[in-house]
Amino acid sequence: MKAVEISSYGLPEVLRLGERPDPVAGAGELLIRVAASGINRPDVLQRTGNYPVPPGASDIPGLEVAGVVVSGDEQAMKAAGIKAGDRVCALVAGGGYAELCVAPVGQCLPVPAGFSDVEAASLPETFFTVWSNVFDRGRLQAGETFMVQGGTSGIGVTAIQLAKAMGATVIATAGSDDKCEACVKLGADHAINYKTKDFAEEVKSITGGAGVNVILDMVAGSYVAREIGCMAEDGRLVIIAVQGGTKAEFNAGLVLRRRLLVTGSTLRPRPVAFKAAIAASLKEKVWPLLEKGAVKPVIHSTFPAAEAAKAHELMESNQHIGKIVLTW
């Protein structure tokens, strides 16, 4: 099969289209003929040598795919209601930038009715991540106020739509007025240009001083102190990336007085059973929203797999709104 390989750690041009042996599905797995592969920030980190591949995972980058089931563990597939020839999308721990990809059966979901392969490939990584962190870990409830940093990222566009669909008031931050406008069009009640305004002060103004209940943070670093300063009592701060650095200094007194929860997670190394439970929740609670159009995939660009380097250049430019997808 053809696959996009990382020839050495470095700039996007280290991504090369090469050939690998066809993978074989093992127990509890199935084999997908990939039509489209989603691109995510962890792929960039892996390419630069800053995101080690979990033990046992493919060194080929790519964490989400969509395509057709070729074969697999028949017993596991039968139990999941999946058969050869079905169109699925899947979250994988690696190996997504390839014509064939093995995925745990429990991490596969049917392609939502009416969706293209490109649209389906844009779903798993962001929807699994947002559901796990905003709703499971962050416990966001209808009527609460939610803020997401980086509202036009793949994670951001998903978080805005899901939080709004679940009845929350949504605040998003973005790096330009055009991106803020895009956040509002996606359903955000408020959007803050973090380059021209202090998001913490804006949040206090928007909420009348009450603060936000849940924050999804992909920045960390110096943002943590400012986020803690604009959280409501019993607020939950969920950190899922550290683009602003791993070290933070904040007022621990506010954490005590307001009973704040500061937490975080990474999804890639978690066991299959954990991810399968997220998949089950998505199928029950989110896939119906996708199929009726209440929540929509946001695709910024597609690239042929041979142009993966260009796709990564776009990802690193931060000029995109929504997802970037490779096609095979």
Residue frames as qw, qx, qy, qz and C-alpha x, y, z in Angstrom:
[[0.000, 0.887, 0.461, 0.000, 0.00, 0.00, 0.00],
 [0.308, 0.556, -0.066, 0.769, 0.95, 3.65, -0.37],
 [0.511, -0.729, -0.387, 0.241, 1.49, 5.59, 2.85],
 [0.122, 0.884, -0.164, 0.420, 2.78, 9.00, 3.93],
 [0.825, -0.240, -0.301, 0.414, 5.96, 8.45, 5.93],
 [0.225, -0.959, 0.168, 0.041, 8.02, 10.75, 8.15],
 [0.805, 0.439, -0.269, 0.294, 11.46, 10.38, 6.53],
 [0.496, -0.004, -0.457, 0.739, 13.12, 12.27, 9.41],
 [0.187, -0.768, -0.487, 0.372, 11.97, 14.75, 12.03],
 [0.283, -0.162, 0.173, 0.929, 11.67, 18.28, 10.72],
 [0.296, 0.323, -0.050, -0.897, 9.75, 20.63, 8.44],
 [0.765, 0.311, 0.296, -0.480, 6.72, 19.55, 6.38],
 [0.595, 0.582, -0.476, -0.284, 8.86, 18.43, 3.45],
 [0.128, -0.357, 0.916, -0.129, 10.05, 15.42, 5.47],
 [0.705, 0.228, 0.537, -0.404, 6.66, 13.86, 4.69],
 [0.160, 0.374, -0.747, -0.525, 7.11, 11.47, 1.75],
 [0.873, 0.137, 0.051, -0.466, 4.74, 9.16, -0.09],
 [0.014, 0.450, -0.890, -0.070, 6.21, 5.67, 0.17],
 [0.770, -0.046, -0.514, -0.374, 5.16, 2.03, 0.20],
 [0.339, -0.372, 0.738, -0.450, 4.52, -0.22, 3.17],
 [0.138, -0.106, -0.979, -0.104, 3.31, -3.81, 3.54],
 [0.499, -0.445, -0.378, -0.640, -0.46, -4.07, 3.78],
 [0.253, -0.304, 0.676, -0.621, -1.52, -4.19, 7.45],
 [0.465, -0.197, -0.839, -0.200, -3.49, -7.15, 8.77],
 [0.535, -0.523, 0.069, -0.660, -6.36, -6.86, 11.24],
 [0.226, 0.148, -0.900, 0.343, -5.92, -8.79, 14.48],
 [0.254, -0.481, -0.823, 0.164, -8.30, -9.78, 17.24],
 [0.089, -0.749, -0.455, 0.473, -10.93, -7.11, 17.84],
 [0.074, -0.528, 0.268, 0.803, -9.83, -5.16, 14.76],
 [0.669, 0.600, 0.439, 0.008, -10.93, -4.49, 11.21],
 [0.448, -0.134, 0.404, 0.787, -9.17, -3.33, 8.06],
 [0.304, 0.818, 0.298, -0.387, -10.32, -0.18, 6.28],
 [0.537, 0.330, 0.370, 0.683, -9.59, 0.82, 2.69],
 [0.176, -0.609, -0.250, 0.732, -9.05, 4.50, 3.34],
 [0.358, 0.727, 0.441, 0.387, -10.70, 7.14, 1.19],
 [0.039, 0.831, -0.071, 0.550, -9.80, 10.15, 3.33],
 [0.669, -0.231, -0.461, 0.536, -7.54, 10.89, 6.32],
 [0.194, -0.958, -0.155, -0.142, -8.02, 13.77, 8.73],
 [0.528, 0.365, -0.340, 0.687, -5.06, 15.95, 9.74],
 [0.536, -0.806, -0.245, -0.049, -4.62, 17.04, 13.35],
 [0.065, -0.904, 0.361, -0.217, -2.15, 19.05, 15.41],
 [0.751, -0.454, 0.478, 0.031, -0.66, 15.89, 17.01],
 [0.865, 0.388, 0.202, 0.245, 0.41, 14.79, 13.51],
 [0.295, 0.868, -0.203, 0.345, 2.53, 17.94, 13.26],
 [0.469, -0.732, 0.454, -0.196, 4.02, 17.28, 16.68],
 [0.917, -0.074, 0.377, 0.105, 4.85, 13.71, 15.67],
 [0.708, 0.637, 0.051, 0.300, 6.50, 14.95, 12.48],
 [0.115, 0.853, -0.320, 0.395, 8.73, 17.31, 14.47],
 [0.578, 0.149, -0.710, 0.375, 9.70, 14.64, 16.99],
 [0.146, -0.278, 0.451, -0.836, 7.63, 16.07, 19.84],
 [0.775, -0.096, 0.178, -0.598, 4.92, 13.42, 20.14],
 [0.094, -0.314, 0.943, 0.059, 6.26, 9.88, 20.68],
 [0.648, -0.040, -0.561, -0.514, 4.22, 7.10, 19.10],
 [0.716, -0.387, 0.384, -0.436, 2.44, 5.00, 21.76],
 [0.262, -0.308, 0.912, 0.072, 3.80, 1.45, 22.19],
 [0.442, 0.262, 0.858, 0.016, 2.37, -0.86, 19.55],
 [0.426, 0.784, 0.259, -0.370, 1.01, 1.92, 17.32],
 [0.720, 0.491, 0.256, 0.418, 2.05, 2.45, 13.70],
 [0.401, -0.418, 0.064, 0.812, 4.80, 5.01, 13.06],
 [0.137, 0.423, 0.535, 0.719, 2.77, 6.24, 10.08],
 [0.099, 0.109, 0.338, -0.930, 1.05, 9.48, 11.15],
 [0.431, -0.196, -0.479, -0.739, -2.70, 9.98, 11.13],
 [0.130, 0.014, 0.796, -0.591, -5.31, 9.56, 13.85],
 [0.540, 0.413, 0.496, -0.541, -8.59, 9.45, 11.90],
 [0.026, -0.116, 0.786, 0.606, -9.80, 7.88, 8.69],
 [0.676, 0.326, 0.336, -0.569, -12.92, 7.17, 6.66],
 [0.256, 0.354, -0.776, -0.455, -13.43, 4.45, 4.11],
 [0.848, -0.010, -0.276, -0.452, -14.81, 0.98, 3.47],
 [0.659, -0.422, 0.601, -0.161, -14.40, -2.08, 5.68],
 [0.474, 0.454, -0.706, -0.267, -12.37, -4.74, 3.87],
 [0.762, -0.111, -0.637, 0.021, -12.18, -7.51, 6.47],
 [0.151, -0.570, 0.501, -0.634, -11.53, -8.14, 10.15],
 [0.051, -0.023, 0.916, -0.398, -12.40, -10.04, 13.29],
 [0.337, -0.308, -0.664, -0.592, -15.79, -11.41, 12.24],
 [0.424, -0.514, -0.713, 0.219, -17.02, -12.05, 15.77],
 [0.223, -0.424, -0.256, 0.839, -16.16, -8.54, 16.94],
 [0.105, 0.005, -0.396, -0.912, -17.59, -7.02, 13.78],
 [0.356, -0.412, -0.768, -0.337, -20.83, -8.98, 14.14],
 [0.360, -0.538, -0.599, 0.470, -21.20, -7.87, 17.75],
 [0.112, -0.414, -0.048, 0.902, -20.79, -4.26, 16.63],
 [0.517, 0.681, 0.456, -0.246, -23.17, -4.61, 13.69],
 [0.150, 0.765, -0.420, -0.464, -20.41, -3.98, 11.14],
 [0.871, 0.176, 0.442, 0.122, -19.74, -6.02, 8.01],
 [0.442, -0.150, 0.494, 0.734, -17.35, -5.95, 5.06],
 [0.180, 0.499, 0.577, 0.621, -18.38, -3.27, 2.59],
 [0.229, -0.869, -0.418, 0.130, -19.75, -0.88, 5.23],
 [0.296, 0.668, -0.103, 0.675, -18.62, 2.73, 5.18],
 [0.638, -0.652, -0.316, 0.260, -17.07, 3.71, 8.49],
 [0.184, 0.801, -0.320, 0.470, -14.94, 6.38, 10.10],
 [0.863, -0.326, -0.315, 0.223, -12.50, 5.50, 12.84],
 [0.223, -0.897, 0.355, -0.139, -10.22, 6.90, 15.51],
 [0.931, 0.120, -0.231, 0.255, -6.81, 5.22, 15.39],
 [0.590, -0.734, 0.110, 0.320, -3.59, 5.53, 17.40],
 [0.137, -0.608, 0.550, 0.555, -1.56, 5.91, 14.19],
 [0.380, 0.056, 0.852, 0.356, -1.40, 4.69, 10.61],
 [0.388, 0.685, 0.482, -0.384, -4.12, 6.96, 9.22],
 [0.270, 0.751, -0.318, -0.512, -2.09, 8.48, 6.37],
 [0.189, -0.235, 0.911, 0.280, -2.27, 5.30, 4.29],
 [0.493, 0.034, -0.556, -0.669, -4.41, 3.49, 1.73],
 [0.724, -0.301, -0.609, -0.117, -5.15, 0.75, 4.27],
 [0.104, -0.486, 0.511, -0.701, -5.53, 1.17, 8.02],
 [0.493, -0.274, -0.818, 0.109, -6.29, -1.17, 10.89],
 [0.279, -0.441, 0.198, -0.830, -8.69, 0.10, 13.56],
 [0.085, 0.094, 0.892, -0.433, -10.17, -1.40, 16.73],
 [0.124, -0.486, -0.772, -0.391, -13.79, -2.31, 16.02],
 [0.275, -0.703, -0.559, 0.343, -14.92, -0.38, 19.09],
 [0.190, -0.544, 0.039, 0.817, -13.39, 2.84, 17.74],
 [0.071, 0.131, 0.666, 0.731, -15.30, 2.67, 14.45],
 [0.328, 0.480, 0.474, -0.661, -18.54, 4.49, 13.76],
 [0.508, 0.536, 0.622, 0.261, -20.83, 4.40, 10.73],
 [0.171, 0.078, 0.228, 0.955, -20.45, 7.26, 8.28],
 [0.270, 0.447, 0.487, -0.700, -23.39, 9.54, 9.07],
 [0.491, 0.568, 0.649, 0.122, -26.16, 9.38, 6.46],
 [0.342, 0.915, 0.198, 0.082, -25.49, 11.72, 3.56],
 [0.316, -0.845, 0.331, 0.279, -21.86, 12.41, 4.51],
 [0.679, 0.636, -0.363, 0.043, -18.95, 12.23, 2.08],
 [0.876, -0.087, -0.275, 0.386, -15.76, 10.38, 2.96],
 [0.331, 0.418, -0.224, 0.816, -13.98, 13.70, 3.45],
 [0.443, -0.587, 0.045, -0.676, -16.66, 14.91, 5.87],
 [0.913, -0.352, -0.183, -0.097, -16.59, 11.60, 7.75],
 [0.770, 0.128, -0.299, 0.549, -12.78, 11.63, 8.05],
 [0.081, 0.549, -0.202, 0.807, -12.98, 15.04, 9.73],
 [0.639, -0.576, -0.169, -0.480, -15.04, 13.72, 12.64],
 [0.847, -0.273, -0.436, 0.134, -13.32, 11.13, 14.87],
 [0.546, 0.059, -0.391, 0.739, -10.35, 12.89, 16.45],
 [0.077, -0.293, 0.136, -0.943, -12.14, 16.13, 17.24],
 [0.664, -0.391, -0.252, -0.585, -15.48, 14.62, 18.25],
 [0.808, -0.225, -0.496, 0.227, -13.91, 11.96, 20.48],
 [0.421, 0.105, -0.356, 0.828, -11.69, 14.62, 22.06],
 [0.244, -0.344, 0.024, -0.906, -14.41, 17.19, 22.63],
 [0.748, -0.398, -0.366, -0.385, -16.92, 14.69, 23.99],
 [0.771, -0.161, -0.492, 0.372, -14.39, 13.13, 26.36],
 [0.401, 0.019, -0.313, 0.860, -13.05, 16.42, 27.69],
 [0.216, -0.262, -0.030, -0.940, -15.97, 18.84, 27.59],
 [0.706, -0.297, -0.234, -0.598, -18.84, 16.54, 28.52],
 [0.860, -0.205, -0.452, 0.120, -17.26, 13.59, 30.36],
 [0.588, -0.065, -0.369, 0.716, -14.34, 15.26, 32.14],
 [0.043, 0.161, -0.085, 0.982, -15.66, 18.87, 32.16],
 [0.010, -0.476, -0.838, 0.268, -19.27, 17.83, 32.87],
 [0.114, 0.031, -0.154, -0.981, -20.73, 20.71, 30.85],
 [0.158, 0.484, 0.829, -0.231, -24.47, 21.03, 31.45],
 [0.082, 0.659, 0.506, 0.550, -27.28, 22.84, 29.66],
 [0.285, -0.921, -0.238, -0.116, -27.56, 26.40, 30.95],
 [0.633, -0.566, 0.116, 0.516, -23.86, 26.71, 31.81],
 [0.312, 0.914, -0.200, -0.166, -21.35, 28.98, 30.11],
 [0.889, -0.043, 0.298, 0.346, -18.54, 27.39, 28.11],
 [0.169, 0.896, -0.302, -0.280, -15.39, 28.90, 26.62],
 [0.911, 0.116, 0.241, 0.313, -13.08, 27.33, 24.05],
 [0.182, -0.751, 0.363, 0.521, -9.67, 28.74, 23.20],
 [0.078, -0.286, 0.766, 0.571, -8.93, 28.65, 19.47],
 [0.594, 0.347, 0.497, -0.529, -12.49, 28.53, 18.21],
 [0.663, 0.592, -0.206, -0.409, -11.65, 28.05, 14.54],
 [0.043, -0.418, 0.904, 0.079, -9.37, 25.04, 15.01],
 [0.502, -0.076, -0.797, -0.327, -10.72, 21.58, 14.27],
 [0.289, -0.297, -0.790, 0.452, -11.33, 21.11, 17.98],
 [0.066, 0.225, 0.248, -0.940, -12.79, 24.60, 18.28],
 [0.444, 0.017, -0.394, -0.805, -15.43, 24.33, 15.55],
 [0.528, -0.212, -0.816, -0.096, -16.55, 21.01, 17.01],
 [0.259, -0.266, -0.662, 0.652, -16.63, 22.30, 20.59],
 [0.216, 0.101, 0.032, -0.971, -18.65, 25.40, 19.65],
 [0.543, -0.067, -0.527, -0.650, -21.30, 23.39, 17.84],
 [0.540, -0.221, -0.808, 0.080, -21.61, 20.57, 20.37],
 [0.164, -0.210, -0.560, 0.784, -21.72, 22.88, 23.39],
 [0.329, 0.078, -0.071, -0.938, -24.38, 25.02, 21.72],
 [0.577, -0.103, -0.671, -0.453, -26.40, 21.95, 20.68],
 [0.504, -0.257, -0.773, 0.285, -26.32, 20.75, 24.29],
 [0.298, -0.836, -0.430, -0.166, -27.78, 24.02, 25.57],
 [0.564, -0.455, -0.140, 0.674, -24.72, 25.94, 26.78],
 [0.173, 0.977, -0.020, -0.123, -23.87, 29.60, 26.27],
 [0.864, 0.092, 0.150, 0.471, -20.68, 29.59, 24.19],
 [0.026, -0.946, 0.228, 0.228, -17.73, 31.97, 24.20],
 [0.893, 0.210, 0.136, 0.375, -14.89, 31.40, 21.72],
 [0.206, -0.808, 0.270, 0.482, -11.52, 33.07, 21.29],
 [0.789, 0.441, 0.287, 0.318, -9.80, 33.49, 17.93],
 [0.549, -0.349, 0.135, 0.747, -6.87, 35.41, 16.47],
 [0.081, 0.046, 0.359, 0.929, -8.62, 37.75, 14.05],
 [0.443, 0.239, 0.256, -0.826, -11.93, 39.54, 13.56],
 [0.610, 0.219, -0.542, -0.535, -12.70, 37.31, 10.55],
 [0.386, 0.019, -0.913, 0.131, -12.15, 34.20, 12.65],
 [0.152, 0.160, 0.634, -0.741, -14.32, 35.64, 15.41],
 [0.566, 0.237, -0.112, -0.781, -17.07, 36.18, 12.85],
 [0.560, 0.144, -0.776, -0.253, -16.69, 32.56, 11.75],
 [0.126, -0.044, -0.875, 0.465, -17.10, 31.41, 15.36],
 [0.381, 0.232, 0.357, -0.821, -20.35, 33.35, 15.69],
 [0.617, 0.247, -0.423, -0.615, -21.66, 31.86, 12.44],
 [0.450, 0.083, -0.889, 0.023, -20.94, 28.41, 13.86],
 [0.582, -0.567, -0.554, -0.180, -23.09, 29.18, 16.89],
 [0.452, -0.136, -0.456, 0.754, -20.87, 30.95, 19.42],
 [0.139, -0.880, -0.452, 0.052, -22.81, 33.53, 21.42],
 [0.122, -0.960, 0.194, 0.161, -19.66, 35.64, 21.85],
 [0.867, 0.247, -0.002, 0.433, -16.26, 35.66, 20.15],
 [0.335, -0.900, 0.135, 0.244, -13.17, 37.43, 21.48],
 [0.668, 0.641, -0.236, 0.295, -10.15, 38.44, 19.38],
 [0.778, -0.546, -0.075, 0.301, -7.38, 37.49, 21.79],
 [0.620, 0.182, 0.075, 0.760, -4.85, 39.59, 19.86],
 [0.037, 0.516, 0.099, 0.850, -6.70, 42.85, 20.47],
 [0.565, -0.588, 0.006, -0.579, -8.61, 42.18, 23.71],
 [0.073, -0.320, 0.851, -0.410, -7.91, 40.61, 27.10],
 [0.523, -0.215, -0.733, -0.378, -10.11, 37.52, 27.01],
 [0.345, -0.286, -0.761, 0.469, -10.27, 37.30, 30.81],
 [0.083, 0.260, 0.252, -0.928, -11.62, 40.84, 31.14],
 [0.422, 0.017, -0.479, -0.769, -14.04, 40.27, 28.25],
 [0.455, -0.237, -0.857, -0.051, -15.36, 37.11, 29.90],
 [0.159, -0.327, -0.615, 0.699, -16.00, 38.98, 33.15],
 [0.245, 0.210, -0.053, -0.945, -17.90, 41.63, 31.21],
 [0.460, -0.040, -0.692, -0.556, -19.93, 39.11, 29.18],
 [0.513, -0.297, -0.803, 0.061, -20.91, 37.10, 32.26],
 [0.368, -0.790, -0.095, -0.481, -21.57, 40.08, 34.52],
 [0.141, -0.659, 0.618, -0.405, -18.67, 38.99, 36.71],
 [0.902, -0.198, 0.231, -0.306, -20.03, 35.48, 37.26],
 [0.168, -0.533, 0.798, 0.225, -17.38, 33.81, 35.09],
 [0.683, 0.240, -0.547, -0.421, -17.47, 30.71, 32.90],
 [0.866, -0.299, 0.280, -0.287, -18.31, 27.21, 34.10],
 [0.881, -0.022, 0.391, 0.266, -16.12, 25.17, 31.74],
 [0.208, 0.838, -0.377, -0.334, -13.04, 26.13, 29.69],
 [0.934, 0.167, 0.224, 0.223, -11.42, 23.95, 27.01],
 [0.092, -0.908, 0.330, 0.241, -7.79, 25.07, 26.74],
 [0.916, 0.304, 0.063, 0.256, -5.26, 24.08, 24.08],
 [0.288, 0.832, -0.241, 0.409, -2.72, 26.74, 25.07],
 [0.786, -0.445, -0.275, 0.329, -1.84, 26.32, 28.78],
 [0.493, 0.240, -0.118, 0.828, 1.27, 28.32, 29.78],
 [0.044, -0.016, -0.270, 0.962, 0.40, 31.87, 30.76],
 [0.439, -0.308, -0.456, -0.710, -3.25, 31.35, 29.81],
 [0.518, -0.329, -0.777, 0.137, -3.90, 29.20, 32.89],
 [0.208, -0.269, -0.461, 0.820, -3.64, 32.07, 35.39],
 [0.250, 0.054, -0.154, -0.955, -5.95, 34.26, 33.30],
 [0.520, -0.220, -0.707, -0.426, -8.45, 31.43, 32.87],
 [0.424, -0.338, -0.739, 0.399, -8.55, 30.73, 36.60],
 [0.060, -0.202, -0.254, 0.944, -9.21, 34.43, 37.13],
 [0.425, 0.084, -0.203, -0.878, -12.37, 34.37, 34.99],
 [0.373, -0.139, -0.903, -0.160, -13.95, 31.09, 36.11],
 [0.596, -0.494, -0.122, -0.621, -17.23, 30.74, 37.98],
 [0.485, -0.412, 0.667, -0.388, -17.50, 28.98, 41.32],
 [0.772, 0.015, 0.630, -0.086, -17.09, 25.21, 40.88],
 [0.563, 0.717, -0.251, -0.326, -15.68, 25.90, 37.41],
 [0.877, -0.088, 0.421, 0.216, -13.76, 23.27, 35.44],
 [0.228, 0.805, -0.437, -0.329, -10.66, 24.02, 33.37],
 [0.920, 0.070, 0.372, 0.096, -9.73, 21.20, 30.98],
 [0.023, 0.767, -0.509, -0.390, -6.29, 21.39, 29.33],
 [0.920, 0.235, 0.315, -0.015, -5.78, 19.24, 26.22],
 [0.734, 0.462, 0.007, 0.497, -2.65, 20.78, 24.68],
 [0.496, -0.712, -0.039, 0.496, 0.25, 22.99, 25.71],
 [0.576, 0.627, 0.206, 0.482, 0.93, 25.18, 22.70],
 [0.046, -0.918, 0.103, -0.380, 1.78, 28.04, 25.05],
 [0.188, 0.526, -0.706, 0.436, 4.15, 26.01, 27.20],
 [0.657, -0.242, -0.714, 0.025, 4.02, 23.40, 29.94],
 [0.365, -0.203, -0.551, 0.723, 4.67, 25.70, 32.92],
 [0.203, -0.700, -0.355, -0.586, 2.04, 27.90, 34.53],
 [0.227, -0.094, -0.585, 0.773, 1.92, 30.08, 37.65],
 [0.315, -0.545, -0.467, -0.621, -1.51, 30.92, 39.03],
 [0.309, -0.404, 0.398, -0.763, -3.35, 32.10, 42.12],
 [0.350, -0.108, -0.929, 0.055, -4.02, 28.92, 44.08],
 [0.129, 0.200, 0.571, -0.786, -6.15, 30.93, 46.48],
 [0.536, 0.200, -0.181, -0.800, -8.76, 31.39, 43.73],
 [0.513, 0.054, -0.829, -0.215, -8.79, 27.64, 43.17],
 [0.184, -0.159, -0.840, 0.486, -9.57, 27.14, 46.85],
 [0.222, 0.264, 0.364, -0.865, -12.13, 29.89, 47.28],
 [0.586, 0.291, -0.209, -0.726, -14.03, 29.12, 44.11],
 [0.744, -0.052, 0.652, -0.138, -13.63, 25.32, 44.38],
 [0.549, 0.645, -0.347, -0.403, -12.14, 25.11, 40.90],
 [0.888, -0.044, 0.439, 0.129, -11.12, 21.94, 39.12],
 [0.255, 0.755, -0.500, -0.339, -8.02, 22.06, 36.92],
 [0.810, -0.029, 0.585, 0.024, -7.68, 18.89, 34.88],
 [0.341, 0.644, -0.495, -0.473, -6.46, 17.61, 31.53],
 [0.838, 0.015, 0.546, -0.021, -6.01, 14.57, 29.37],
 [0.187, 0.469, -0.670, -0.544, -4.47, 13.07, 26.27],
 [0.852, 0.168, 0.156, -0.472, -6.56, 10.66, 24.22],
 [0.610, 0.525, -0.564, -0.182, -4.07, 8.85, 22.01],
 [0.221, 0.330, -0.889, 0.227, -2.51, 6.51, 24.63],
 [0.596, -0.128, 0.467, -0.641, -5.80, 5.61, 26.34],
 [0.311, -0.026, 0.947, 0.074, -6.95, 1.96, 26.06],
 [0.162, -0.179, -0.728, -0.641, -9.39, 0.76, 23.43],
 [0.223, -0.552, -0.795, 0.118, -12.15, 0.20, 26.00],
 [0.117, -0.557, -0.261, 0.779, -11.97, 3.86, 27.05],
 [0.104, 0.254, -0.407, -0.871, -12.26, 5.07, 23.45],
 [0.171, -0.273, -0.880, -0.349, -14.96, 2.54, 22.64],
 [0.120, -0.607, -0.665, 0.418, -17.08, 3.98, 25.47],
 [0.042, 0.500, -0.052, -0.863, -16.70, 7.45, 23.92],
 [0.123, 0.031, -0.737, -0.664, -17.69, 6.01, 20.52],
 [0.130, -0.462, -0.877, -0.003, -20.86, 4.55, 22.04],
 [0.046, -0.649, -0.393, 0.650, -21.80, 7.93, 23.53],
 [0.056, 0.370, -0.367, -0.851, -21.16, 9.68, 20.22],
 [0.106, -0.162, -0.866, -0.460, -23.29, 7.19, 18.30],
 [0.140, -0.587, -0.779, 0.169, -26.15, 7.64, 20.72],
 [0.132, -0.780, -0.347, 0.504, -26.03, 11.36, 21.41],
 [0.074, -0.632, 0.272, 0.722, -24.11, 13.10, 18.62],
 [0.210, 0.029, 0.805, 0.554, -24.54, 11.09, 15.39],
 [0.158, 0.694, 0.702, 0.021, -28.28, 11.94, 15.31],
 [0.042, -0.849, -0.073, 0.522, -27.35, 15.65, 15.52],
 [0.193, -0.393, 0.609, 0.661, -24.99, 15.22, 12.57],
 [0.213, 0.270, 0.868, 0.359, -27.56, 13.35, 10.49],
 [0.096, 0.815, 0.570, -0.036, -30.21, 16.03, 10.98],
 [0.403, 0.610, 0.098, 0.676, -27.74, 18.87, 10.35],
 [0.427, -0.892, -0.137, -0.054, -27.81, 20.37, 13.84],
 [0.466, -0.693, 0.428, 0.345, -24.03, 19.90, 13.97],
 [0.767, 0.641, -0.008, -0.010, -21.96, 20.02, 10.79],
 [0.778, -0.158, 0.174, 0.583, -18.40, 19.18, 9.76],
 [0.140, 0.956, -0.086, -0.244, -16.35, 22.22, 8.81],
 [0.831, 0.082, 0.296, 0.465, -13.84, 21.43, 6.05],
 [0.044, -0.841, 0.168, 0.512, -11.34, 24.14, 5.16],
 [0.367, 0.655, -0.563, -0.346, -9.22, 22.30, 2.58],
 [0.953, -0.022, 0.303, 0.008, -8.50, 18.91, 1.07],
 [0.101, 0.732, -0.619, -0.267, -5.18, 17.75, -0.39],
 [0.895, 0.218, -0.381, -0.081, -4.19, 14.63, -2.33],
 [0.858, -0.488, 0.048, 0.153, -2.18, 12.36, -0.04],
 [0.757, 0.248, 0.033, 0.604, 0.95, 13.04, -2.10],
 [0.132, 0.650, -0.044, 0.747, 0.68, 16.70, -1.01],
 [0.646, -0.602, -0.440, 0.165, 0.65, 15.97, 2.73],
 [0.500, -0.125, -0.150, 0.843, 3.52, 18.44, 3.18],
 [0.055, -0.365, -0.229, -0.901, 1.35, 21.26, 1.83],
 [0.567, -0.603, -0.480, -0.292, -1.44, 20.23, 4.18],
 [0.667, -0.446, -0.345, 0.487, 0.93, 20.43, 7.14],
 [0.294, 0.124, 0.024, 0.947, 2.18, 23.83, 6.01],
 [0.315, -0.533, -0.340, -0.708, -1.42, 25.07, 6.09],
 [0.688, -0.557, -0.461, 0.058, -1.97, 23.54, 9.53],
 [0.605, -0.290, -0.220, 0.708, 1.10, 25.32, 10.90],
 [0.144, 0.337, 0.174, 0.914, 0.13, 28.64, 9.32],
 [0.001, 0.426, 0.684, -0.592, -2.99, 28.76, 11.51],
 [0.210, 0.163, -0.245, -0.932, -4.87, 30.32, 8.59],
 [0.300, -0.213, -0.851, -0.374, -7.46, 27.56, 8.35],
 [0.519, -0.143, 0.322, -0.779, -10.96, 27.48, 9.80],
 [0.924, 0.032, 0.106, -0.365, -12.00, 23.92, 10.54],
 [0.830, -0.215, 0.497, 0.133, -10.47, 20.71, 9.29],
 [0.291, 0.650, -0.598, -0.367, -7.81, 19.78, 6.74],
 [0.873, 0.014, 0.459, -0.167, -8.20, 16.39, 5.07],
 [0.056, -0.429, 0.784, 0.445, -6.07, 14.15, 2.82],
 [0.841, 0.294, 0.128, -0.436, -7.72, 12.18, 0.02],
 [0.435, -0.295, 0.811, 0.256, -6.60, 8.87, -1.49]]
